[in-house]
Each structure stands twice: as structure tokens, then as C-alpha cells.
Amino acid sequence: MRRARGGRLLLPLAALFLALLLLSGCAAEGEDEEGSPVAAEEPEAPMEDKEKAALYAAIGGFVGKAWNGSGLFPDPCGQTPIQGVSCDLFNGLWYPTVVSIGPVLDNSLQCAPDARFSPQLFDLRRLKSLTFYACFPAANPTAIPAASWDKLAGTLETLEFRSNPGLSGAIPASLGRLGSLQSLVLVDNNLTGAVPPELGGLAKLRRLVLSRNGLSGPVPATLGNDNTQLRRLDELLIMDMSKNSLTGSLPPSLGGLKGLLKMDLSNNRLDGRIPPELAGLESLTLLDLRNNSLTGGLPGFVLGMAALQDLLLSSNPLLGGTLMQRGWEKMASLATLDLSNVGLAGAIPESMAAMPRLRFLALDHNRLSGPVPAKLAALPSIGAMYLNGNNLTGALEFSPAFYQRMGSRFASWDNPGLCTAETAGGAPAGVAVCKDAQDPPRVGVRDRMDGGGRKPEASSSLPASSSSAGMVAVLWWSVLAQGMAMAL
């Protein structure tokens, strides 16, 4: 009896010991030294030899034939990764998805002096992003390949070529076949020719940046969206084609880009009126059309663009027109308003003082006339105000504290009929003190530049003092008295 009872006890004890042993084994494999769970190790995923060879050949075309990719990086998606290359796992196999080349980091891949596009680049079947920076110097003129982009149409989302003075020729129309492309950035290269209309078919594009090239011709109407059935470029957020040689007028279809946040077409040769259809850009925060030849005046619809933060139209000397007298209070988000050298005439409206976030106001080098509204000094966020080079008249009624706070960021010189009513504690540079608020000076200070290219100091640009003027008057009366005595 006693032996049987002991045997019955041994069985559960043995089972308990076995369970504890298994649990301890699991803990040893599933926890680190601090007791945190860790993933069980899996065998390394393979990479197809064909894909690996295409990667080595594509990179070798950029960095030079002497680069031994297979010897230096036998496992590019695993134990021996390549700087600038990222991989993703698809159906148990590794595929390169990101290739970035250029002197970004110390160990980044850099292009050889004879860099070229390798045909094997288009054999990377899962490539999502291709970028290179400073790869083609001027001594190595190279064109963007025109063929084979359709092989990447289903995968490529980002294509960026920056700072390549040797990257020349036209933008291939075949880039319009990249149906998955979200970002096309071709900045600071030497690309010429027209902007391909085919780019308007990139339905998923969110960023189009073609600035600082030598592109010419018109802005294609296809880059806009005036067809609700095609729904082209519905997702576009940024359009930047600044610093080129684009000509012609702005296509009205640009007003259909409902989601657009930033439009920069500055520093081109665009002409014609600003199309009223741009009023449809309800989400726009930046409109930069500086340094063109636009005409037709400042469009009134801008007052309805409530999201606009930066309106930059300076150096369009043929624009002309006047400032709207009402409605500026609607621009509650506007921070920068640059309307210098656009041929504006008429008065500065007092309603411009109702913009709560305005930090920068430039109305210089126009033909504005009349008094300067005193309320402009009360703009709560203002940090810079330029009124110089106009025909403004009357007395400036800003406080000395305003002039002291603004310093050189306030300019009102070169307004022949303008004077300042305040003298104690501060006064604007280049503006005479009013002798009589009802009788402003007839002669003002011209916008001269000194030998160093700077604006004149206040002391050198003020007219003669009142004491010297009084002496001139005494001498004049004495000459007149002598003449009368001789006549008698």
C-alpha cells in the first residue's frame, strides 16, 4: 500500500518537473537578459541573383566600373548593406526599393566623373525611390534616358535629381507614364526645352518641382485640372517651376488644382493677366509670381483666398492697377505681402491695417500717392514695412517708439511730399521734419545709393536745417532793402 501510494505521487511530480523544464526552455529562447520578449530568429531571406546583379550594375553605372559591388556587399539587403540602398520583403524575397546616390553622408555612394545611367537600372522591379545629388558635373553632359521608364510605372513613387550642372537636354515625355509617381523633383540642373504636357497625366503626383533649370515655352494647360472626369493632378500640393525661362500666360486650368498649397512660378518671363480662375485655389498658402511681366492689375479675388499666407508679386513693373480699398480684413492668414515695383497707383487704404498676422509689407517703388494711414503702425505683427520710392504726401504720424522698434526695417524715403510730424525720440531716415503739418515740403530726398551700394544715412539725406533757412531769408531781405533805398 505504501509503495503504491508513492508511485502514484511520482507521476504528477514528474509531469510538473517536465512542464517547468519546458517553460524554462521557452524563457531562455523568448526573453533577453532583462526578461523582455524577443522575436525568434528566422533564417535570412534570399535575394534573387538577377535582382542582385541589376542592383550592382545600376549603382556601378553611377559610381564607376571600378566599384566591386559583389565583393564589397555580397548581401546588400542583409549583413552587408549599401549606404543609400534600402530593401523590402516581398513574398519571402528581398528587393531593393530605395537607391540614393550623392555626397550626403561621409560614407554615401558618390558618382564618378564619367557617371552614366545603366540600362539595368530599369530592371529593379520593386524600385520605389530613385534620387541622386551632384552626380553629373558640367564636364560630363548627360541626358535623362527617354526609354524604359514604363518598366517602373507600377512602383516608382519618388524621382529626384538635384544639383547636376551636367544633366542636360529635355525632360523626357515618357516620365508621364510613371503612374505611381508622387514626387518629381528636378532642381538646379541644366535641363532645357519645354515642360512636357504629359506630366499632367500623373494622377498621383503630390509634388512637382522643376526650378533652377533652363526650361522654356509655356506652362502646359495639362498641369491644371479643368476636367472633372479625368481628375488629373487632383492630389498635387506643390508646384514650383521658378527660375527658368517660361513664357506666355498662366493657363486658367491651374485654378482647378483644389488641393494646391504652394505655387511658385517666380523668375520667369510670363506675361498676360493673372487668370481669375486662380480664385479656386482655396487651400493655397503661397502664391509667388515675382520677377515676370504680368499685366492687368492686382486681382481682387486674392482678398477671398483666406488660407493665403504669402502673396509675392514684386518686380512685375507692367502689372499696374490700384490697391483694393476694402476687404483686406478677410486675409486673416496673410503674413507676407510683397507688391514692390509693380506700377501701383492711387492711395494706400486704411483697411490694410486690419490684417492681424501681417509681418512684411512692401509697397516700395510704385506710384502710390496721398497720405500714409496712421493705423498701419498698429498692425499687431508687423516687423518690416517699405514705402519708399512713391509719391506719398503729408505727415507721417507714426510714433517715435514705432521708428525705434522697426529701425532699418522701415523705409519711407524718396517720397517728395512726405514729412514726419515726430522728432523727439526717433524719426524715419531720409524724411524731413514737417515745418507745418499743413505745408509739407516740396522737395524730397531721392533714392540715392552710396558708393557701397547702401541706402543713404538719415543725416546725409535730410535737407537744410531751419537755422540755415532762416539765415538765407535774412540775407534776402537785406538785399531787397538795399535795392529799395537805391531806387529812392
Phi, psi and omega in degrees: 000315182293320180293321180296319179297322178295323178295323179293331179284330182293327183296310178294327178296319179295319179296319179296319179297319179296319179296317178298321179296319179293319179296319180294324177295319178295320179296324180293328181270336187251005179226151176270189184297336180264005178087007180277142180292142177233153180287142178293139182292136178245152177296145182300136178287143181278168175231131182301140179300324180295318180293319179296318180295321178296321179296312180299318182290320180296313179292320180300327177299325180277315189265352175113155183292336182288349181286121183259082185295316183294329179280322182277326186227070182294338180232072190295340178254011183223252187287336181235071183290153178260129178300127181094358179243129175237151183231154174232158183263127178228118177052042176081007180234147177275140175223135173293131180242339181229128174232117181230123185232136178146161186284068179268312177242168183300323183258018179289150173292134180237147184286148175280161179301335180250036182303149180209164173276125178269140177301331181292346177304324184276002175265000177281096196290342182244019186294124179256328186219128176232117179224143168214150188228129177054050182261327186242103176286169181299333180285353181233071181297128185218140179259151173290130181304141180269338185254166169077358179295336179296339176294336181255011187298328184272351186236322190291124181249334183227128176226111185225121175237115186237142170054060179231088182297341178269353179280103191236183181086191186271159170284121184296136176295338181293345175296340177291353178270356182280081189295341180262000187293131178247335182222118175240110184234110178236085192246137171058049175246202179234037182286142183230179180087189185275158171285121185297128176300336182297339179296340178292348179270003181278086191295335182262004185294131178247337181220123177235108183232113181235028188285160175057055172229198177241035184292147183225180181084183185279167169283117185298135177296338180292343178286347175270189180221096179242018181226106183292339179283318179286326179051053179281144174050034179297332186262006184294129180251325185229128172233116182225108176235035182287162175058053172229203177232040181292145183232176179087185182263163179287130180288135178302336182297341178298337179291350179273000181277076191299330183266001186297132179258323184223129174233117180234107177238027183289161175058052172231204179234035183289148179224187180082182182279156171283117189295137180297342179297341178295347175299340179284355180278074188290338182262359188296130176252336180228126171233108184240108179236027183297156172056057172226200179232044183289154181228179172096000177084169178289118184289134182293339183294343181297335180292344178265002182268084190294335182275350187295129179250329183225116177243110188236108182233012187298159178058043163242077192297344181263002184298308175069198179088192181229169174279136178298136185280339181224161172100355183295337180294344178289339183272068186287343182258351188294126179248330182229125177231106183245103180237032180284143175056052176237008177078024179293143175233176178087195187263159172275119183285143178295336181294345178293344179283001184263011180267108191289335185252007183293122180251331186228121178232118180236111177238017187287160176056053173233203177236033181294146183224175180085184183283163175267120181301127181297335183291344179300330180292343182268003175305121191293336184247003189297135178232347178205135181215123183237114181240005186290157176074040177233198175241036182291148183226171177090192185259132171287126184249029175280155183279157174303326179297325178296314180296320180294320181290321184279324181058227182287355178276003171241130181223131178219012180292173179060040168236096191306328183260014185259141175219170180248136181271349183250139177232323185285125174086359178151147179204151181289147179291139172077014180237131182287153174283134182294128172286320179213128183302336180271352186226074181295158183296148180274333184246128181247188183263129178279160186277073182278161175238138178278184185297335181269006178081017182253160175292148181294149175289160184299320184293329182275347184249354178285149177286183184300149181286168182293328180294317179292326177295322179295321180296319178299320180295319179298315180298320181296317179295324181293320177297318180296320180294318179297319180295321180293321180295318181294326180292327178285000000 
